[in-house]
Amino acid sequence: MAAAASSCSRLLASLAAAACSLAACVWRPLRPLLRPYHAASAALSLAFVAARKLPPVCGGLPSARDDGDPCSMDWREVEILMFLSAIVMMKNRRSITIEQHIGNIFMFSKVANLILFFRLDIRMGLLYLTLCVAFLMTCKPPLYTGPDHITYLNNKTIGDEIQRDHRVTWLVEFFANWSSECQSFAPVFADLSLKYGCTGLKFGKVDVGRYAEICEEYRVSTSPLTKQLPTLILFQGGSEVMRRPQIDKKGRAVSWTFSEENVIREFNLNELYQRAKKATTKGAGEDGEAVANGDVETKKDK
């Protein structure tokens, strides 16, 4: 009996540990979504549905339904929401992180809300538009604050760091804090820096939103409609050898998905990392040998 009770206790302990690990895995990516920015964004995204369904509010709203029920949606409103759902599904096919999925849902939901409110009453549409503008002006999306192995560069240091040692390979991200694509890619780039960053392979970031001269020097557009943010450039021997997204002959960015798998494959990070580690080990060995020879010669001189 004692042995059976002990086995049962161990099984329960294992199940509890597995449940805790699963909860931690689920909670970790969802935790950033509980910040005030996302709560306010969710409230704006659900504004029309709340106004149409809450009895204290919906009672005074106009309705195009045959039964005149102001607390139920008419067929046109349902049609707009269904069209929104189709757009979100198509857009999310290229999303990589959960933040991108949620961001797309919020963005298109606000557009649909704006259309629905203007259709309902122009005054309500103007009020909702004012709230959205105020939200954009006062609420900034939370930036990634997790661990990384990244050197943050500016207009004075980027050239010096890249040219300092031509044996070092640099992978530099050109980003802007206002770009949602850059914000979504930040944890991916940080994770890559932790996995592949070493003495011979370094990761850097430069905020092109703050340094206009860098945009011109490295040909990175910061237009609000640009598709060049983020831009990843690989430097070897102090010179650019590759960038993503590529720029076609008309100066337009070629569509490219900034996923961890794509970055590893396109920039061949596994090979670059192994090569950098070997070079570092070889350099350390040669330095040690030189020191040893120097010691021997010193002893002989003595």
N, C-alpha and C positions, 0 to 999 in steps of 0.2 A: 504493500500500500504506500509505504514511504517513497519507494522508487517511482511509482506511478505519479504521486503528488509532485515529486521533484521534476519529473519530465514535463508534467502539465505546467508547472511554474516556468520552466525554461521556455516552453512553447509560447506561453502568454507574453513573456518578456521579449521574445523575438518578434512576435506580432506587434507588440507595442512599439518596439524600436523601428520596425518597418513602417508602421503608420506614421510615426514622427518624421521619418525621413521623407515619406511621400508628401506629408503636409508641408514640410520645409521646401521641397521642390516646387510645389504648387504655389506656396506663399511668396517665394522669392521673386518670380516675375510679376506677380500681381501687386506687390507692395508699393512700387512707384505709382500705380494708378490710383492710390488712395489719397494722394496729395490734393490740396485745395484747388490747384489748377484744373485737375481732371474732374473734381466734383462740380466746379462751376461750369465746366464745359458740358458735362452730362446734364446739368440742369437746363442749360440753353438748348441742348439737343432734344430734350423731352418737353419743352415748353408748350408746343402746340397740342400734343396729346394730352398733357395735363390740363390745359385750358379747355379742351373739348370734352374731357371726361369728368372733371371735378364739378359736382353740382353747384356749389356756390358761385363758380365762375361761368360755367357753360350756359347757365340759365339766361344770361343776357346776350349771348352770341347769336348772330343770324344763322339760318340753316337753309340749305337748298334741297333738303329731303322732302319727299312727298308727304310724310307724316308730320313734318315740321318739328321733329325732335332735335333740339339744339345740343343735346349731350351725346349725339351719335354722329359719326362721320358720314358724309355723303359719298356717292360713288367716285366723284372727281378727286376728293381728298385721298380716298383709298388708292386710287390709280396713281397719284403722285407718290405716295409712300411705297407702293410696289415698284415703281420705276426707280426710286431711290435705292431700294434693296438690290435691284439688278445691277445698278451702277457700282454700289459698294462691293458686291461679289466680284465683279470684273476687276475693280481696282485692287482688291485684296489678293488677287492671284499672284501679284508680284511683291506682296509684303513679306518681310522676313521676320520681324519681331512682333511681339504682341502689342508693343507701343504703336507700331505702324498700323496694325489692324484697327486698334481702338481709335487712333488719330483719323483714319479714313472715315470711320463710322461717324465720329463727331463732326468732321468737316462737312460731309454731304448731308448729314442730318440738319445742320444749321442752314444750309442752302435750301433744303426742303421746307424747313420751318419758315424761312423768310418768304418763300413763294406762297405758302399756305396762309400766312398772316396777311400778306398784301392782298391775296384773293378774298380773304374774309372781310377786311376793313383796312383801308389805306392808313388810318391812324395807328392801328395795331401793328401794321407792317413797319411804319416809321419808328415806333417805339421799340420794336424788336431789333431793328437795324441799329438804333442808338445803343441798345444794350450790347450788341455784338461788337460794335466799334469800341465802346468803353472797355469791354473785356479784352480785346486785342491790345489796347493801349496800356492797360494797367496790369494785366496778368501775363507774365512771361512763362513759357513752358519750362519745367524743371530740367536742369542740365545734369548730365551724368557725373556722379561724384564717387564712383567706385574705384577700385584699385587699377593701376595701369603701370606700364614701364615705358612711358612716353616722354620725350623731350619737347617742351613747348617753345616754339621759335617765334621770332618777330622779324621786323624788317631789317634789323641790324645784325641779328645772329644767324639767320638762315644760311646766308652765303658762307660765312666763316665756318659754321659747323660742317656743312657739306664738303667744303674744300680743305678742311683741317687734315684729314687723313684719307687718302684715296683708296686705302685698303678696306675702308668701312663702307658698307652698303646702307643706304638710307631709304626707307619707305615713308613718305611724307603725305599727310592728309591736309588738303586745303579745305577749310570749312568756314561756316558762318553760323553764329548762334541762332539767328532767326530762321534758319532753314530746318524744316521738320525732317527732311531726309538726312541731314547731318546729325541731328539729335538722335535719330533712330540708329544710325550707324555707329555712334560713339561707343556703346558697350561692345559692339562687335570688334572695333579697332582696338579697344583696350584689352579685350581678351586675346587677340592676336599678338599684341605687344608682350603680354605675360607669357605666352607660349613660345614665341620665336625671338624675342628680344635678347640680344647678347652683345658682347664687345664688338663683334664684326658685323652685326646686323642690328641697326637701330631704327626706332620708330619715332617720327616727329609729327607735330601738328602746328599749323599756323592759321590764325584767324584772319582770313582775307577781308572780313567785314571791317576790320580795324586798320588794315594797312593796304591802302589803295595801290601803292607803288609795287607791291608784291603781285597784285593781280596783273599788272601790265608786264612785269618781268617774266612771269611764268605762264602768261596767257590763260588766265582763269577768269571767266566772266562772273560778276556778282549781281547781274540784273535780277530783279524779282521774279522774272519768268525763266531764268536760266535753268538748264538741265546739267550744268557742269559742277553742281555742288551736291555732295562732296566730290573732290577730285583727288585721286591717288597718283603720285608720281614716284617712280623708282629711280634713284640716283646711284650710279656705280662709277667709281673713278672721278667723282665730282661732277658728272654730267648726267642729264636725263636720258634714260634708255627705254622707258615705257611709262604710259599713263592710261588711266581709266577714269571716266569714259574717254574714248578716242574722239577726236574732232575731225569731221569730214571736210571735203574741199570747200564746202559752203560755210564753214565755220560753225556748224551745228554739232552738238554732242550726240554721239551714237548711243542709243539706249543700252544700258548695262545694269545688271542687278548687283547691288552691293551686299552680297551674302558672304559669310565666312568661307564657305566652300569655294566660291568664285574667286575670292582674293587669293586663297592658298593656291588654287590651280593656275590662275592667270599669271601671278607673279612668282610662281614656282618657289614658294616659301620653304618647303621642306628641303629642297636642294640648296637654297641659299643659306639656310640655317646650318646644315651639315658642313657646307663649305666654310662658313664663318667659324664654326667650332673647331674644325681641323686647322684652319689658319691660326686661330688663337692658341691652340695647343702647340703647334709647331713653333710659333713665335716665342712662347714661354720656354720651350725646350732649348731653343737657340740662345735665349737670354741666359738661361741657367748654365749652359755649356760655356758661354762667354765669361760668365762670372767665375766659373770653376777654373778656366784657363788663366784668367787674370790672377786668381789666388795662387796657382801653381807657379806662375812666373814671378809673383811677388816673393814667394818662398825661396825660389832659386836665386833671386837677386840678393835676398838677405844672406 
